[in-house]
């Protein structure tokens, strides 16, 4: 039976005093893979505190080196052998692993890391067939997956978080899972465990407030003073001008696209528009204040600023401020 994804596993549960002789970790999400390896080592050391870790790249292994790694210890000492990127192993080494998994050695826990693609799939299939404990660590690429990851991290730390707080945290921290994991743990530690939007903004002040998307959101809703304040903070804290310009362009294009599609169920519209439902719902509310003539002016403004921040203008910061003002004014066009 497969283990739950490493991002959702109950790491606080009591560790078994026995350890599986074979483990297959599939995927290439670095943080989740490393956690799975740590769990394998912790499990082995719960059964044998003296168990040692030996970690090698499968591509560099020879048959002789692998034979030494997976041979039982003369002194019955436990050992965890981690083979990195097993899909890159030579045919000889892959063949030897295939033979080994049919009769694993006592005291040795073999942990095989596989990226999960077609390369070396036969080896992964052999491990599955041999009853290896499997941990899936797929790359987290979609917004909804990052939402789930943050929610799981907060829960793992013993807390709970609101949906809006997750959105603000993702805006503040970005997509890096290690940073998201650290931020989630810190938020739970610094609160009573209940993480809301205010808590995230309080502990990430100066960051959650000044992303390019924060500037764009205020501009697209006509908040002139708020957009300019957010832009000036972004400039002070070094947010690249290109990122702010990209965020402005994305906000305008999104409102134009969703506004043209008309009202409807965001979940039903998601496939046709190529956007997540939450983004469509948000843009539907923002589009209510816009007219076609204003959208055209805003589109022209973001096209100009895109060129400006890439060298067409002598002062990219001034170009951004001018673009923000043009977007706010375009929204007022009837």
Protein Blocks (a to p, Z undefined) as FASTA:
>chain_A
ZZddfklpcfkbccdfbdcfbdcdedjbfklmmmmmmmmmmmmmmmmmmbccddddfklp
cfklmmmmmpccfklpacddddehkllpcfklmmmmmmmmmmccehiacddddehianok
lmmmmmmmnopacddddddfbfklmmmmmmmmmmmnopacdfklmmmmmmmnomafklmm
mmmmmmmmmmgoiacfklmmmmmghklmmgfklmmmmmmnopaklmmmmmmmmmmnopaf
klmmmmmmmmmmmmmmmmmnopadfklmmmmnopafklmmmmmmmmmmpcfklmmmmmmm
mmmmmmmmnopamblmlmmmmmmmmmmmmmmpZZ
